[in-house]
Amino acid sequence: MALKLGFSVVLAAATEAVHSVSCSAVKETVDHDVLRPAPGRESPDGTAVPANPDRQFTLLDRTFGRDEITVVRHEVTARLDRAGLGDRLSGFVLAINEVITNVVLHAGGHGRIVLWGTSGSLWCTVTDSGPGIPERYRHPPEVPEAFEVGGRGIWLAHQLCDEVTMATGPIGTTIGLRVIVSPRNNTSDLVNGASTGN
């Protein structure tokens, strides 16, 4: 009994020591100059918006892996096809594809995508549990060099979306991509499953 009790005490002490070392050894790097509120919590002029300014709806919420990039791209396209994005549809889908490809290549091979909207905007939020985005990619990027390998995904997202948000650290990253939907193409029809006519 004493041996069993002694082992339990030693195990508990070792577990706490490992936990305190591993937790204190993790230091999250946050650049507050580029850190922005979560998607949907900031207006284009930088002021906070109410938690629920209008009705929100979800078009897609799923996990994905290395072999599903094409499938996810087709699902995103099908869900956004009725959103009234017009000539912006392919650009938004390309930006989303670049972000999910980055997750597969640089952040452990799998992630989660949530495609959602309000009456005035469509959002795509992509989350992974990878090691975080390197410092050089955390700021709106410069135009990539012509022969530079890689580095175009985040740059493309900034070119093709009205807003790009990023929260990153050693336990994962969340990228938010937003496009503003023109008032004439009201996304409320998507909630009811009707076509916007475009």
Residue pairs with C-beta under 8 A, 6 or more apart in sequence:
26 170
26 171
27 170
28 169
28 170
28 171
29 132
29 135
29 169
29 170
30 169
31 135
31 138
31 139
34 138
34 139
34 166
35 166
35 167
36 42
36 165
36 166
37 48
37 165
38 165
38 167
38 174
38 176
39 123
39 125
39 163
39 165
39 176
39 178
40 49
40 56
40 118
40 121
40 123
41 48
41 49
41 51
42 48
42 49
42 165
43 49
44 162
44 163
44 180
53 118
54 118
54 119
54 120
55 118
55 119
55 188
55 191
56 116
56 117
56 118
57 116
57 117
57 118
57 187
57 190
57 191
58 114
58 115
58 116
59 79
59 80
59 115
59 116
59 117
59 122
59 190
60 75
60 76
60 79
60 113
60 114
60 115
61 112
61 113
61 114
61 115
61 116
62 72
62 75
62 112
62 113
63 110
63 111
63 112
63 113
64 71
64 72
64 100
64 103
64 104
64 110
64 111
64 112
64 113
65 104
65 109
65 110
66 104
66 109
66 110
69 97
69 100
69 101
69 104
72 100
72 113
73 93
73 96
73 97
73 100
76 93
76 96
76 97
76 113
76 115
76 124
77 89
77 93
79 115
80 89
80 92
80 93
80 115
80 122
81 89
82 189
82 190
82 194
82 195
82 196
82 198
83 89
83 117
83 122
83 181
83 185
83 187
83 190
83 196
84 181
84 182
84 184
84 185
84 186
84 187
84 189
84 196
84 197
84 198
85 92
85 122
85 179
85 181
85 185
85 198
86 182
86 185
86 198
88 160
88 179
91 160
91 161
92 122
92 124
92 160
92 161
92 177
92 179
94 156
94 160
95 124
95 156
95 157
95 160
95 161
95 177
96 113
96 115
96 124
96 126
96 177
98 152
98 153
98 154
98 156
98 157
99 124
99 126
99 153
99 154
99 157
99 175
99 177
100 111
100 113
100 126
101 153
102 153
102 154
103 109
103 110
103 111
103 126
103 128
103 130
104 110
104 111
106 130
107 128
107 129
107 130
107 131
107 172
107 173
108 128
108 129
108 130
110 128
111 126
111 127
111 128
111 129
112 126
112 127
112 128
113 124
113 125
113 126
114 123
114 124
114 125
114 127
115 122
115 123
115 124
116 122
116 123
116 125
117 123
117 181
117 187
117 190
118 187
119 181
119 186
119 187
119 188
120 180
120 181
120 183
120 187
121 162
121 178
121 179
121 180
121 181
122 178
122 179
122 181
122 187
123 176
123 177
123 178
124 176
124 177
124 178
125 174
125 175
125 176
125 177
126 174
126 175
126 177
127 172
127 173
127 174
127 175
128 172
128 173
129 171
129 172
130 172
130 173
131 170
132 168
132 169
132 170
132 171
132 172
132 173
133 154
133 166
133 168
133 173
137 151
137 154
138 166
138 168
140 158
140 164
141 151
141 154
141 155
141 158
142 155
143 155
144 151
144 152
144 155
154 164
157 164
157 175
157 177
158 164
161 177
161 178
161 179
162 178
162 179
162 180
163 176
163 177
163 178
164 175
164 176
164 177
164 178
165 174
165 175
165 176
165 178
166 173
166 174
166 175
166 176
167 173
167 174
168 174
181 187
185 196
185 198
186 196
187 196
189 195
189 196
190 196
